[in-house]
Amino acid sequence: MTTSTASAATRQPTGASVNIPPRRLDFEFPETMKRYYYDDSPFLSSFLTTLSALFPEGESFFVESVRAYRDQITDPVLRAQVSGFIGQEAMHSKEHAAFNEAATRMGYPVTQQDKELGYLLRFGQKFLPKAVQISITTALEHYTAIIAEMLLRDPDVQQKFSPEMRQLWMWHALEENEHKTVAYDVYEQVSGSYLLRAGTMIPVTAIFFAVVAINHTRMLAADGKLTNFKDNWNGLKYCWGGKKGVFSRLLPQYLDYFRPGFHPKDHDTDALLHEWREKLFGADGTLSAQLKKTSGKKKATKTAVAA
């Protein structure tokens, strides 16, 4: 066997080779960006900003809970998927942190909410067993996966975003579905307890909704829109209005998590992912030029450092 053949035989798969490529993108959020970037609605825009405030600390927690078990993973494909997961989540944290800075400049209490969530999650990291931490990540990754799938499937939802914010959220949605099985598969290998998985989802759901509701209320108050009853009521109906609500209609997918034999791949999104990879990063993709530009900057920096 030649040296090159031996090297190829021992080469480990990467995140990109298992369709979980970390993509570095530098989104810009100028001071002139639209304040009510979703359907011109203060309620819905501040709701999405509330979710964005949770991402930097939340996704850091996800990464650490999975990283804690990386040395125990022997399957080279799953190890590569974990690397891709960590890389993608790191980029999500970075880009949402950039948006959060812009939202803070607008007067929203994003920075404070980010810090408060960090205190809560670090408390959990200190006192909760590692198996519980990975089960929390698995539960919350189910939320992000089904919400991301809805974003990728529903053109009416997509068109309500302002153009610059649509790019951020569709990129994030694509990658959430690319890595949606990773935390679950790690959990199954290191624990696999159905009772822990299903039991964790219940308090996670209660805490998640409480945190979002409280923080969203604070966002509306900071924006002077807490008593804008018409827009707030319309926003609530849009989100939770029975079978037509964008989130309430996800209830069957959410409940599927409690099925003993559930796996995230049961929600087949392969064709959807192929479609959106082309839309965003294909030859004529809306983010392909930005990805190439950012990748070029990264390579130039590495070359300069090496020199």
N, C-alpha and C positions, 0 to 999 in steps of 0.2 A: 504494500500500500504506500503510495507516495505521500509526501508531507502534506500537500494540498488536499489530497483525498482524506487523510486522517483528520486534518483540521476541519473539513466540511462535516465529517462524521461526528465530531465531538462538539460542533458548533451548537450553541443553545438557541432555541427560538426566542424571538423578541416580541415585545408588545405589538409592533407593527405586523409581524408575521402571523399573529393570531387575531388580526383585525381589531386590535385595540391600540391604535397608534396615538401617542401623546402628540398633539398638534399645538405648537406655540403660536399664539395669535396676540397681537397687541392692539386691542380695541381702543379707540379714542372717544372720550366723552367730553366734548367742549362745553364751555359755560353757556353756549347758545343752544345746547340740546333741549329738546322739547320736554317740558316738565310733566305733562300728562300724556305719556307716550303710549298708553294703551287705550284706544277708543276714546281719546280725549276725556277720560274719566278720572277724576281725582281718586275715587275709591279704588278702582281696579289698578291704576298705576301705582298707588301707594301700597296696595296689597302685594304686587310683584316686587316692589322695593323692599317690603318686609321680608319676603322670601330670600331676596338677594342678601339681606343683612345677615341671614343665618348661614350662608354658604361658606365663607372663609373658615370660621371656627368649626362648623359642622363637618365639612369635608376633611379638615385636618384630623378630626376625631375618627372619621371613617378610615383614613389612611393608617393611622396608628393602630387601630383595632385589627386591621388586616395584616399590617407589617409585623405585629407581635407573633404571628404564626408562620411567617414566610420561611423560616429555617426548618419548619416541620413538613413542608410540602416537598414531596419527592417527584411528583409528576412534572416533567419539564414543561408541558403545555400550560398547566395551571400556574406554574412559577412565572412563565412568560405573561400570562394573563394578569397576574398580580402586579408585575412590573408595569404593564400597560395601564392598569387601574390606578396605581399610585401616580404615574405620570399624568394621566388625564385629570385626576382629581386635583393635583397640584396646580395645573393650568386653570381649572375652573375657579379655584380659590383666588388665584392671581387676577384673573379678569373681573371677577365679581368684586374683588377688593378695589379695583380701579373704578368700577361703576359706583361702588359705595362711597368713594371719596367725592365723586361728582354729586351724589345725592346728599352728602353731608354739606357740601357747599350750598345746596339749595335750601338748607335749613332742616332737613330731616334728621332725627336722632339715630342715624345708622351706626355711627361709631360706638355710641353708648350701648346699643343693643348687641352689637358684636362682642363687646367686652363682657357684658352680662352673660351671654351664652357661653363664652369662654370659661367663666367662673363655674357655671353649672357643669359643663362637660369635663373640666379638669377635676371637679369634685367626684364625678362618676369614674374617671380614670383612676383616681386614688383609692376609691373604696369598693368599686364593683369588680368581681372576678373577670378575667379576660374573656371567658366564655360568654358572660352576659354582655360584655362590650361588643363582641362580634355579633351577637344576636340582635343588639340594638341597631348596629350598622345594617344587618341583613333586613331588618324591618323597614328602616328608613330608605334603604335602597329600593325596596319594593314600591314605596311611595314615589320616589323620583322616577322609577322606570315606567309606571303606569301614567303618570302625569306627562312625562316626556313623550310617550307613545301617542297620547292624545294630541299633544302639540304637533307632532310630525304628521298625524293623520288628518287633522281638521283645518282645511284652508280658511274657513271663516275666522277661526281663532288667530291664525297666522296673520291675516290681513289687518287685524285690529292694532297690531304693533306699528310704531313708527319704524322706518327702514333701518336705522342704526341699531335699535333695540331688538328688532326681529333677527338680525344676524347673530347677536349675542345669545339669544334664547334658543334659536334653532341649532346652532353649533353645540350648545350645552345639551340640548335634548338628544341630538344624534349620539353624542358620546355617552350619555347616561344609558342609552339602550345598547351601545356597543359593549359596555362592561357590566350589564345588569346581572349576569350570572356569577360574577367573580366572588363577591363577598359570600353569596349563598353557598357556592361550592367549597370555599374555605371553611365555612361554618359546618357543612356536612362532613368534611374530612376530620375536623378537630373536635366536633361535638356530635352533631346529628340528632340531638334530642328534639323530638317533635314538641314535647310539652314546654321546653324552654323557648323554642322558636315561637310557638303560638301564644304562649303565656306572656312573652316579652312584648308582643305587638299591642296588647291591650293597654298597658300603662304608657307605652311609647305614643300610641295614638292620643291618649288623653293629654299627655304633657305637650305633645307637638301642637295640638289644636289650641291649648291654653296659651302657650308661648306666642303662637301666631296671632291669636285674637287680641291678647294684651298689647303686643308690639304694634299691630296694625292700628289699634285704637290710638296709641301714642303718636303714630305717624300722622293720622288724620288730625289729631289735636294740634300737632306742630304745624300742619299745613293750614290750619284754620278752617278745616272742612268737616269737623266732627258733627256739626249740626246741619250739614248739607243733606237733609233727610231724603230728598228725592233721588240724588245720585247714589247715596249709600244704599237705599232700598233697591234701586235698580241693579246695583252691583251685587248685592246679596242674592237677588233672584237670578242674575246671570251665572253666579257661581254655584248656587245651591237650589235652584228652582226645579226640584223634582227631576223627571227624566230628561229635561232639556238643559239642566244646569251643567256647566262644563266639568265640575268636580263631582256633583252628586251622581252623575251617570257612570262614574267610575266605580261605584259601590260594588258591583259584581266582581270586578277584577281585584278590588281590595279584599273582598271576602274569600276569594280563591286562595289567598295566602294561608288560610286556616285549614285547607284540605290537606290531610296527612301526606298524600303523594305529590304535593305541589312542587313544581320547579319553575323558575322564571322563564325558561325556554318554552314552557307550555304556551306562553303568549308569543306566537311566532311573529317576529318583526324582521326577518332576514330580507325579504323583498323591499320592505320599507327603508331599511338601512342602506341597501344598494341604491335606491332612488335618491336618498338624501346625500349620500356621499358624492354622487354625481352632481346634484344641484349645488352643493356647497364647495366641493373640492375637485370636481371633474375639470376637463379642459376649459369649459366655459363656466365653471362654478363661480358663484358670487363671492367666495372667499379664497379662491385658488391663488389669485394674484397677491393677496395679503399674506397668505401662508408662505408663498415663495419669497416674498420680500423679507418677512420675519426670519425665515430659515437662512436666507442669505446673510442677514445681519449677524445671526448666531455663528455661522461658519467664519465670517470675517473676524469676529471677536476671538474665536478659538485660535485662528491663525496668528492674530496679533499677540495673544498671550504666549503661544508657543515660540514666536520669534523673540 
